[in-house]
Amino acid sequence: MNQEQALLQQQEQPYLDTVLDVIDTRLAAYHVTAQQGREKAMERKRTMWRDLYEMDRRDMVAARDEINESIDQADRAEDAIARLARQRSTPYFGRIDFDDGEEPGKFYIGLSGLRERGEILVFDWRAPVSSMFYDYDVGPAGYDAPMGRIDGSITLRRQYKIDDGKLQYVLDSAIKIDDDILQQELAKNASPRMRNIIATIQKEQNRIIRQSSNTTMVVQGVAGSGKTSVALHKVAYLLYHERGKITSRNLLILSPSKVFSDYISGILPELGEDNVAELSFDRLAENELGDICRYEDRYEQLEYILRHGADKNDRRMQEIELKGSKQYVQWLSEYVQELLRNNFRPKTWVYGDERFEPELIADLFYNRYAKEPFMVRIDWIVERLVEELETRKGKELGERPVRSCERAVYRMIGCEDVLELYCRFIKWLRSTGRADLEEVIYAAELRYEDLFPAMLLKFYLRGSRDFSHIRHLVIDEMQDYTQPQYAIINYLFHCPKTILGDITQNLSLRSGVQNLEALTGTMDGVEVVRLCKSFRNTWEIASFCNRICPAEGFEAVERHGNGPVVTAFSDDEAMYEGMLSILQSEHGYGSVAVICKTMDRAEALWRRLREEIPVSLLGPNSERFAQGIVVTTAYMAKGLEFDMVIVPDADDATYRTETDRKNLYVACTRALHRLELLHTGWVSQLVEEAMS
């Protein structure tokens, strides 16, 4: 430590001591509160059991209420203890001195706010004034406060490293110093959970995080640009900024997999917020169609695409492309209109001496309840006819007329089986000359490309569960969703959205989002933001990956280190031994992935490797993100990162098509510090071109 650094730490230590004293005092008080609450609840339970036979019902209820209140008090105190313990370890990470022309102030910025006797000792990173720390260097600055815009000048800007309550260093400069802190953060090894980035949020990321909750934003970001971290920090920002209006119940994350959900599960608690609900499309499909039919899962379809995606004459690939298109959604909508015209045939309903003519029933179906889904209209018609019958009779008639009316009205429906109607939809496309598709067999397993159009048809006919309580939706891996899936999103969620992804990482290639225009064209009032700087990999690895799949405006952070290493072997056995040698070496990494093209290859390598070393398989049935060595595929590794990545079979036979290019890109961009590509025979031309 040089003399200047020692002087800075000496100047800053008293303030840190003050903050720690306040936190320690509160921790002690909350420990007492928690202990007293538990003891009081236990004592009241003992008293209750002792006097059980002498207590009446009112006494019992009062005793239970006392016990519950004591337990709640202890729980709240323990939650506060956990939050303060996190805060004590790193009370703050930044400081700005800001002069607005009236009253200069010092603003210390941390994970959570801290106030003592009316004075704010630490500002929450989400507070309006804290935005200047991310957006400005020393010089002119300003922020949007609740009372309006406040402009002035930053006269001092500092960053701190505080760990376990101890000041490690202080960086003080009139120039931008984020890169120094950022470099140290990026040089760390991968963790079993995604980490928060509050100390290193970049200006363009800060803009997304602090964007209004009423705006739908599409974020196109290159691999490693921090898209998911930004989305989760935006959720934390909304929960802070809209407190009293939005709770964790009002937010939802559309997540790609259980493993990914586990990987990101620590961010919001780390930021002092409750985790929000997560939902995957496969889970949604299980809820909606699981009782109706058997269906292929997403990973089975991806494996097919990996094998046949390059074949332009493959019939199923052609259908995957068509059934994921906007045109297919339009045809489905036209088919529903056809059903509304032809699948309901109003007839007279007679109950006793009362008659209800077809014209009345048709008017209810086509006019009064025209905004409701098909089968919802039927239920409303039954209710309306029975009400009219009881009005005519002047009394309530019980269940018999309801059952009679239901039988009569349901006989007016041509078909109500959603799966059967979807099978008929395919035939309708063929009969009308719209598309010559393979027939969908009712009793057979539904292919994945048919799953979401069938679900959309169900919603059109029967309606859906209510998601009106969701006030903001976060969608990750936007490039993987097809147009029927986006139609479902728009049907279910009438709220602003933050939609993130990378078009370059669309592994389906002939389905999913091909360009931003195809996505933004389905929504109104969308703002598009691009994140072009990659933070994950070393500069050498990031540059190599960008040569595999060039991205517009791409920039790699200047963290130099290992570049990719390409190694040739004489045969598969030699390549396996070479891979095993790397894995068994003293590489010093806690997280290593062997990323294969297909799951069959991954499973074969995993079965062999586990006889030699501790290794896990990350597959479609996995639910947790494991540290150590994992064997997986590119599509399972999306969104994750590892200290070292080994890509076996980097030969021209395995990676040669445009689909392969995307898979190779995803696999290589998972590597933080070291990337090894192994091959036999001719190296993939994609690798050769990127290396040159």
Solvent accessible surface area in square Angstrom, and as a share of the most:
residue,aa,sasa,rsa
1,M,159,0.71
2,N,97,0.50
3,Q,160,0.71
4,E,122,0.55
5,Q,29,0.13
6,A,43,0.33
7,L,97,0.48
8,L,17,0.08
9,Q,27,0.12
10,Q,128,0.57
11,Q,101,0.45
12,E,3,0.01
13,Q,66,0.29
14,P,80,0.50
15,Y,58,0.22
16,L,0,0.00
17,D,62,0.32
18,T,65,0.38
19,V,0,0.00
20,L,17,0.08
21,D,89,0.46
22,V,18,0.10
23,I,0,0.00
24,D,53,0.27
25,T,94,0.55
26,R,72,0.26
27,L,24,0.12
28,A,57,0.44
29,A,56,0.43
30,Y,74,0.28
31,H,99,0.44
32,V,79,0.46
33,T,43,0.25
34,A,8,0.06
35,Q,110,0.49
36,Q,109,0.48
37,G,1,0.01
38,R,90,0.33
39,E,95,0.42
40,K,117,0.50
41,A,5,0.04
42,M,100,0.44
43,E,88,0.40
44,R,59,0.21
45,K,77,0.33
46,R,137,0.50
47,T,30,0.17
48,M,23,0.10
49,W,182,0.64
50,R,174,0.63
51,D,39,0.20
52,L,48,0.24
53,Y,210,0.80
54,E,148,0.66
55,M,35,0.16
56,D,85,0.44
57,R,198,0.72
58,R,200,0.73
59,D,66,0.34
60,M,35,0.16
61,V,66,0.38
62,A,52,0.40
63,A,0,0.00
64,R,119,0.44
65,D,83,0.43
66,E,75,0.34
67,I,13,0.07
68,N,81,0.42
69,E,98,0.44
70,S,5,0.03
71,I,51,0.26
72,D,65,0.34
73,Q,74,0.33
74,A,0,0.00
75,D,57,0.30
76,R,138,0.50
77,A,2,0.02
78,E,72,0.32
79,D,101,0.52
80,A,12,0.09
81,I,25,0.13
82,A,47,0.37
83,R,80,0.29
84,L,1,0.01
85,A,54,0.42
86,R,86,0.31
87,Q,1,0.01
88,R,72,0.26
89,S,39,0.25
90,T,49,0.28
91,P,0,0.00
92,Y,1,0.00
93,F,9,0.04
94,G,0,0.00
95,R,18,0.07
96,I,0,0.00
97,D,20,0.10
98,F,8,0.03
99,D,49,0.26
100,D,53,0.28
101,G,70,0.67
102,E,155,0.70
103,E,137,0.62
104,P,95,0.60
105,G,21,0.20
106,K,131,0.56
107,F,35,0.15
108,Y,8,0.03
109,I,0,0.00
110,G,0,0.00
111,L,21,0.10
112,S,12,0.08
113,G,33,0.32
114,L,5,0.03
115,R,132,0.48
116,E,53,0.24
117,R,228,0.83
118,G,59,0.57
119,E,102,0.46
120,I,61,0.31
121,L,11,0.05
122,V,0,0.00
123,F,34,0.14
124,D,10,0.05
125,W,0,0.00
126,R,9,0.03
127,A,8,0.07
128,P,39,0.25
129,V,9,0.05
130,S,0,0.00
131,S,14,0.09
132,M,0,0.00
133,F,0,0.00
134,Y,7,0.03
135,D,39,0.20
136,Y,65,0.25
137,D,54,0.28
138,V,52,0.30
139,G,17,0.16
140,P,117,0.74
141,A,8,0.06
142,G,2,0.02
143,Y,28,0.11
144,D,98,0.51
145,A,13,0.10
146,P,125,0.79
147,M,152,0.68
148,G,34,0.32
149,R,123,0.45
150,I,40,0.20
151,D,88,0.45
152,G,25,0.24
153,S,40,0.26
154,I,1,0.01
155,T,85,0.49
156,L,37,0.18
157,R,4,0.01
158,R,20,0.07
159,Q,1,0.01
160,Y,9,0.03
161,K,65,0.27
162,I,4,0.02
163,D,72,0.37
164,D,94,0.49
165,G,7,0.07
166,K,129,0.55
167,L,20,0.10
168,Q,83,0.37
169,Y,43,0.16
170,V,0,0.00
171,L,42,0.21
172,D,50,0.26
173,S,26,0.17
174,A,75,0.58
175,I,130,0.66
176,K,100,0.42
177,I,11,0.05
178,D,5,0.03
179,D,77,0.40
180,D,73,0.38
181,I,11,0.06
182,L,9,0.04
183,Q,50,0.22
184,Q,87,0.39
185,E,50,0.23
186,L,28,0.14
187,A,60,0.47
188,K,77,0.32
189,N,63,0.32
190,A,7,0.05
191,S,26,0.17
192,P,60,0.38
193,R,82,0.30
194,M,25,0.11
195,R,85,0.31
196,N,39,0.20
197,I,39,0.20
198,I,10,0.05
199,A,26,0.20
200,T,11,0.06
201,I,2,0.01
202,Q,18,0.08
203,K,122,0.52
204,E,67,0.30
205,Q,6,0.03
206,N,1,0.00
207,R,127,0.46
208,I,0,0.00
209,I,0,0.00
210,R,41,0.15
211,Q,38,0.17
212,S,53,0.34
213,S,12,0.07
214,N,127,0.65
215,T,33,0.19
216,T,18,0.10
217,M,1,0.00
218,V,0,0.00
219,V,0,0.00
220,Q,19,0.08
221,G,0,0.00
222,V,5,0.03
223,A,4,0.03
224,G,9,0.08
225,S,1,0.01
226,G,25,0.24
227,K,23,0.10
228,T,20,0.12
229,S,10,0.07
230,V,0,0.00
231,A,2,0.02
232,L,4,0.02
233,H,0,0.00
234,K,1,0.00
235,V,0,0.00
236,A,0,0.00
237,Y,17,0.07
238,L,1,0.01
239,L,7,0.04
240,Y,66,0.25
241,H,96,0.43
242,E,29,0.13
243,R,146,0.53
244,G,77,0.74
245,K,137,0.58
246,I,7,0.04
247,T,76,0.44
248,S,30,0.20
249,R,156,0.57
250,N,19,0.10
251,L,2,0.01
252,L,9,0.04
253,I,6,0.03
254,L,1,0.01
255,S,3,0.02
256,P,29,0.18
257,S,23,0.15
258,K,124,0.53
259,V,1,0.01
260,F,3,0.01
261,S,25,0.16
262,D,13,0.07
263,Y,7,0.03
264,I,5,0.03
265,S,34,0.22
266,G,23,0.22
267,I,0,0.00
268,L,3,0.01
269,P,51,0.32
270,E,58,0.26
271,L,0,0.00
272,G,34,0.32
273,E,18,0.08
274,D,105,0.54
275,N,72,0.37
276,V,10,0.06
277,A,59,0.46
278,E,60,0.27
279,L,18,0.09
280,S,24,0.16
281,F,9,0.04
282,D,46,0.24
283,R,134,0.49
284,L,3,0.01
285,A,0,0.00
286,E,101,0.45
287,N,76,0.39
288,E,21,0.09
289,L,2,0.01
290,G,35,0.34
291,D,152,0.79
292,I,66,0.33
293,C,17,0.10
294,R,147,0.54
295,Y,53,0.20
296,E,16,0.07
297,D,50,0.26
298,R,39,0.14
299,Y,25,0.09
300,E,87,0.39
301,Q,13,0.06
302,L,8,0.04
303,E,21,0.10
304,Y,55,0.21
305,I,0,0.00
306,L,12,0.06
307,R,120,0.44
308,H,66,0.29
309,G,5,0.05
310,A,56,0.43
311,D,66,0.34
312,K,160,0.68
313,N,130,0.67
314,D,22,0.11
315,R,102,0.37
316,R,21,0.08
317,M,0,0.00
318,Q,83,0.37
319,E,7,0.03
320,I,2,0.01
321,E,83,0.37
322,L,46,0.23
323,K,6,0.02
324,G,7,0.07
325,S,31,0.20
326,K,123,0.52
327,Q,81,0.36
328,Y,1,0.00
329,V,25,0.15
330,Q,90,0.40
331,W,32,0.11
332,L,1,0.00
333,S,41,0.27
334,E,53,0.24
335,Y,8,0.03
336,V,11,0.06
337,Q,89,0.39
338,E,52,0.23
339,L,15,0.07
340,L,20,0.10
341,R,142,0.52
342,N,76,0.39
343,N,10,0.05
344,F,4,0.02
345,R,135,0.49
346,P,35,0.22
347,K,113,0.48
348,T,49,0.28
349,W,7,0.02
350,V,73,0.42
351,Y,55,0.21
352,G,70,0.67
353,D,116,0.60
354,E,33,0.15
355,R,131,0.48
356,F,1,0.00
357,E,72,0.32
358,P,36,0.23
359,E,124,0.56
360,L,67,0.33
361,I,0,0.00
362,A,27,0.21
363,D,64,0.33
364,L,4,0.02
365,F,0,0.00
366,Y,81,0.31
367,N,97,0.50
368,R,145,0.53
369,Y,29,0.11
370,A,41,0.32
371,K,201,0.85
372,E,64,0.29
373,P,26,0.16
374,F,3,0.01
375,M,12,0.05
376,V,37,0.21
377,R,16,0.06
378,I,0,0.00
379,D,79,0.41
380,W,111,0.39
381,I,0,0.00
382,V,10,0.06
383,E,90,0.41
384,R,72,0.26
385,L,1,0.01
386,V,12,0.07
387,E,85,0.38
388,E,46,0.20
389,L,0,0.00
390,E,42,0.19
391,T,103,0.60
392,R,104,0.38
393,K,78,0.33
394,G,65,0.62
395,K,128,0.54
396,E,153,0.69
397,L,44,0.22
398,G,46,0.44
399,E,104,0.47
400,R,195,0.71
401,P,1,0.00
402,V,33,0.19
403,R,111,0.40
404,S,22,0.14
405,C,0,0.00
406,E,59,0.27
407,R,140,0.51
408,A,13,0.10
409,V,0,0.00
410,Y,72,0.27
411,R,169,0.62
412,M,5,0.02
413,I,17,0.09
414,G,42,0.40
415,C,18,0.11
416,E,68,0.31
417,D,51,0.27
418,V,6,0.03
419,L,8,0.04
420,E,48,0.21
421,L,2,0.01
422,Y,0,0.00
423,C,6,0.04
424,R,101,0.37
425,F,0,0.00
426,I,0,0.00
427,K,98,0.41
428,W,34,0.12
429,L,0,0.00
430,R,110,0.40
431,S,95,0.61
432,T,62,0.36
433,G,68,0.65
434,R,85,0.31
435,A,14,0.11
436,D,106,0.55
437,L,7,0.03
438,E,70,0.31
439,E,82,0.37
440,V,18,0.10
441,I,100,0.51
442,Y,100,0.38
443,A,81,0.62
444,A,47,0.36
445,E,83,0.37
446,L,5,0.02
447,R,88,0.32
448,Y,17,0.07
449,E,12,0.05
450,D,4,0.02
451,L,1,0.00
452,F,5,0.02
453,P,3,0.02
454,A,2,0.01
455,M,0,0.00
456,L,1,0.00
457,L,0,0.00
458,K,32,0.13
459,F,0,0.00
460,Y,55,0.21
461,L,4,0.02
462,R,90,0.33
463,G,11,0.11
464,S,47,0.30
465,R,124,0.45
466,D,102,0.53
467,F,12,0.05
468,S,88,0.57
469,H,54,0.24
470,I,10,0.05
471,R,106,0.39
472,H,0,0.00
473,L,0,0.00
474,V,4,0.02
475,I,0,0.00
476,D,5,0.03
477,E,18,0.08
478,M,0,0.00
479,Q,0,0.00
480,D,22,0.12
481,Y,15,0.06
482,T,26,0.15
483,Q,22,0.10
484,P,1,0.01
485,Q,7,0.03
486,Y,1,0.00
487,A,21,0.16
488,I,1,0.00
489,I,1,0.00
490,N,47,0.24
491,Y,64,0.24
492,L,11,0.05
493,F,5,0.02
494,H,161,0.72
495,C,16,0.10
496,P,31,0.20
497,K,14,0.06
498,T,0,0.00
499,I,0,0.00
500,L,0,0.00
501,G,0,0.00
502,D,1,0.01
503,I,32,0.16
504,T,18,0.11
505,Q,9,0.04
506,N,3,0.02
507,L,5,0.02
508,S,12,0.08
509,L,39,0.19
510,R,40,0.14
511,S,9,0.06
512,G,13,0.12
513,V,2,0.01
514,Q,86,0.38
515,N,67,0.35
516,L,15,0.07
517,E,125,0.56
518,A,38,0.29
519,L,0,0.00
520,T,33,0.19
521,G,55,0.53
522,T,38,0.22
523,M,26,0.12
524,D,139,0.72
525,G,72,0.69
526,V,35,0.20
527,E,47,0.21
528,V,64,0.37
529,V,9,0.05
530,R,113,0.41
531,L,5,0.02
532,C,38,0.23
533,K,53,0.22
534,S,2,0.01
535,F,18,0.07
536,R,32,0.12
537,N,3,0.01
538,T,2,0.01
539,W,96,0.34
540,E,46,0.20
541,I,0,0.00
542,A,3,0.02
543,S,14,0.09
544,F,0,0.00
545,C,2,0.01
546,N,30,0.15
547,R,118,0.43
548,I,0,0.00
549,C,8,0.05
550,P,105,0.66
551,A,20,0.16
552,E,137,0.61
553,G,54,0.52
554,F,48,0.20
555,E,93,0.42
556,A,11,0.09
557,V,9,0.05
558,E,105,0.47
559,R,19,0.07
560,H,113,0.50
561,G,42,0.41
562,N,73,0.37
563,G,25,0.24
564,P,20,0.12
565,V,71,0.41
566,V,44,0.25
567,T,46,0.27
568,A,69,0.54
569,F,43,0.18
570,S,101,0.65
571,D,71,0.37
572,D,90,0.47
573,E,82,0.37
574,A,32,0.25
575,M,3,0.01
576,Y,10,0.04
577,E,87,0.39
578,G,15,0.14
579,M,2,0.01
580,L,14,0.07
581,S,69,0.45
582,I,25,0.13
583,L,8,0.04
584,Q,98,0.43
585,S,51,0.33
586,E,176,0.79
587,H,42,0.19
588,G,65,0.62
589,Y,44,0.17
590,G,37,0.35
591,S,1,0.00
592,V,1,0.00
593,A,0,0.00
594,V,0,0.00
595,I,1,0.00
596,C,1,0.01
597,K,35,0.15
598,T,20,0.11
599,M,13,0.06
600,D,88,0.46
601,R,74,0.27
602,A,0,0.00
603,E,54,0.24
604,A,44,0.34
605,L,8,0.04
606,W,54,0.19
607,R,115,0.42
608,R,99,0.36
609,L,0,0.00
610,R,126,0.46
611,E,145,0.65
612,E,96,0.43
613,I,20,0.10
614,P,121,0.76
615,V,23,0.13
616,S,44,0.28
617,L,48,0.24
618,L,7,0.03
619,G,6,0.05
620,P,53,0.33
621,N,145,0.74
622,S,28,0.18
623,E,88,0.40
624,R,156,0.57
625,F,7,0.03
626,A,40,0.31
627,Q,68,0.30
628,G,31,0.30
629,I,24,0.12
630,V,2,0.01
631,V,0,0.00
632,T,0,0.00
633,T,0,0.00
634,A,2,0.01
635,Y,8,0.03
636,M,11,0.05
637,A,0,0.00
638,K,14,0.06
639,G,14,0.14
640,L,1,0.01
641,E,41,0.18
642,F,1,0.00
643,D,0,0.00
644,M,0,0.00
645,V,0,0.00
646,I,0,0.00
647,V,0,0.00
648,P,1,0.01
649,D,20,0.11
650,A,0,0.00
651,D,19,0.10
652,D,57,0.29
653,A,82,0.64
654,T,29,0.17
655,Y,2,0.01
656,R,157,0.57
657,T,24,0.14
658,E,95,0.43
659,T,2,0.01
660,D,3,0.02
661,R,55,0.20
662,K,32,0.13
663,N,1,0.01
664,L,0,0.00
665,Y,7,0.03
666,V,0,0.00
667,A,0,0.00
668,C,0,0.00
669,T,3,0.02
670,R,2,0.01
671,A,0,0.00
672,L,10,0.05
673,H,16,0.07
674,R,54,0.20
675,L,0,0.00
676,E,10,0.05
677,L,0,0.00
678,L,0,0.00
679,H,14,0.06
680,T,26,0.15
681,G,64,0.61
682,W,218,0.76
683,V,32,0.18
684,S,0,0.00
685,Q,104,0.46
686,L,11,0.06
687,V,1,0.00
688,E,100,0.45
689,E,87,0.39
690,A,0,0.00
691,M,85,0.38
692,S,118,0.76
